[in-house]
Amino acid sequence: MTNTGSTGDGGTSVTGVSGSGLFCGVQAATLTNSKTPTPPSGARLTLLATALTQLQADAMGAIVVAVYITTLFVVAEVVFRTWSLPVEYTRKGTHVGAGLIVFAFPWLLEHTLTVAILAMSFGGILLGGRITGLLSSIHNVERRTSGAYYYPLAVLGVWLLSHGDPLLFCVPLAIMAIADTGAAIVGQRDRKSVV
């Protein structure tokens, strides 16, 4: 049996549970109708309005990025299927090509929300391309790799760490997009000549 008393503000204070000797000291608005407090609807509306304002401010930059990267994927796929180029060429081409537009993020985009949505969208496209086979110009490599999925996540991570600062954002991406690609090409060429 629970011992209760009035708190004076309309609530009830639980002071103990008889039979177990357990002291609770819990104060609730009401024991019969306790609800989890929710943020006021005004706060949720303000948060939603802020998000929509951020997306609207970045809309033109996001459209430029989306059109550029989608075009890059389509061109790589057409070239791969039409001229039967080695997948490493089309894969590295999209790697560097995507890096070129990503370098422009600090000048095209202002808000982390937009970068996160773009990263998740293109990550989803890459995953869908792997499942459906529609992006074989990127995924049809002989080795096992997940680099294509990490690329958008790396872009988002660098954006978060750099806070959109152009220098802090572009230097790591230059290493990822250009230096990494060059090292991979040299490594593959040297491996063939040694083996």
N, C-alpha and C positions, 0 to 999 in steps of 0.2 A: 504494500500500500504506500502511496506517495503522500508525503506531507506537503501541503501547499499553503501559501499565504499571498496576500495582495501586495502589489508593489506601489500602489497609489497612483499609477499612471494607466490603469486599466489592464495591465499585464499580470502575469502570475509568476511567482518565483518558486522554483522547486528547491526545497531545502534538504530533502533526504528521501531515501527509499527505505521504508520499514521492512524489516526482515533480513536485509542484507547489510545494513549499516553503512551504505554507500552514500556519501555526501556529494551532491551534484552542483549546487550553487548555480544552476542554469536559470537565466531569465529569458522568457519568451514573450512575444506579443500576446499570444494566447495559445494554450495547449491544445485546444480542440481544433483550431483553424490556423495552423502555422504555414506560412507560405515562404518560399525562398525569395528574398528581395531581388527585384529586377531593376536594371537601370531605368531611369525615367525615359519615356518614349521620346522626349525632347532631346536627350543625349544621343540616342540612336539615330534620330533624324539629322542631328548635327554631324555625326560621324559619316553618315551616308552622303550628306550634302558636300562635305569636305572631299570625300573620295570622288564623287562625280565632278567636282570642280577641278581636282587634280587631273583626272582623265580628260576632261574637256581642254584644259590648258596644254596637255601633251598630245592632243588628238592628231594634229598635222604631222608631228615628228613620228608618232607611232605608225601612222599610215605609210609614211615614206619608208620606214624600217620594214614593215610587213610586206609591202609591195616589192621592195628590193630583194629581201631574202626569199620570198616565194618565187620571184622571177629567177633568182640564182638557182634554186632547187630545180625548177622546170628546165632551164637551159642545161644544167648538168645532166639531167635525166635524158633529155633529147640527144645531147652530144654522145652520151654513153651508149645509148641504144642505136643511134644512127651510124656512128663511126667506129663503134666497138673499141673505144679507147680503154686502156687498162683502168680499172676502178680506182687505183691509187691516184691517178691523175685527176679524175673528176672529184674524188674525195678531198684531195689536197686543194683543188681549185675552189671548192665550196668552203673549205676551212679558211683559206686566205680571203676569199670574197666576202664571207660573213664577217670576218675580222675588220675589213675596211669600213663597212657600215657601222659596226659596233664602235669603232673609234670615234664616230660622230655623236654617240649618245650624249656626252656632256653638253653639246650644242643643240641637239634636237629634243632632248627630254630633260625634265626637271625633277620628276617625282619617282620615288622608289616603287610605288604601286604600279606605275606604267611599265617599268622595267621588269617587275615581277610577273605581270600579266604576259608580256612579250616572251619572257624566258619560259614560262609554263606552256604557253601556246606552241612555241617552236619545239620545245621538248616533247610535247604531245604529238606534233606532226612527225617528228623523227621516230618516235615509238610506233606510231601508226604506220609509217613507211616501212619499218622493219617487219611488222606483223603482216602487212598486205603485200610486201614486195615491190611497192611503188617507188621506193627510193633506193633502188639497187645501185645507183651511181654513188651512193654513200655507204651502203651496208654490205655490198657484195664482196667483201674482202675475205681472203682465205684465213687470216688470223682471227682469233677471238678478241674482240675489242668492244668497249662501251664508251669510248671517247666522245662519240657523237651526242650521247645523252648528257655527258658531263659538261659539254661546251656551254649550253645555255645556263646551267647552274653555276659554272665558273664566272660567266659574265655577270650574273646577278650577285654572286659573292664579292666580286671585285667592286661592283657598284656600291654595295653596302659598306665595304671597308673604306672605299675612297670618298664616300659621301658625294659622289658626282664630280669631284675635283678632276679637271682634265688631265693633269700630269699624273696624278696618282692612279687614275683609271687607265690611261692609254699605255703607260709603260708596261704593266703586267700583261695587258692584252696584246701588245706587240710581241712580247715573248711567246705568248700562247699561240697567236695566229700565224706569225711569220717565222720566228726562230724555231719553234717546235716543228713546223712543216719542213723547213730547210734541213733540220737535223734528221728528220725521218727519211727524207729523200736521200741524203748522203749516206745514212746508215743502211738503207736498202741497197744502194748502188755498191757500197763497200762490201756488204755481205755477199752479194752475187759474185764480186770479183775474187773474194777470198775462197769461197766454197767451190 
